[in-house]
Amino acid sequence: MTQPQPDDHPPVFRTWNQVYGFVLLLHVLIISLFYLLTQSYT
């Protein structure tokens, strides 16, 4: 008898790799924004 596999798909994207890529991209964008703001006000 086999046990059913849990449905571990992420809620928004199709794969967890897409979620990780989105988080990484968002992280880079936020760091870039902070860098540009720092350069413009110093």
Secondary structure, 3 states (H helix, E strand, C coil): CCCCCCCCCCCCCCCHHHHHHHHHHHHHHHHHHHHHHHHHCC
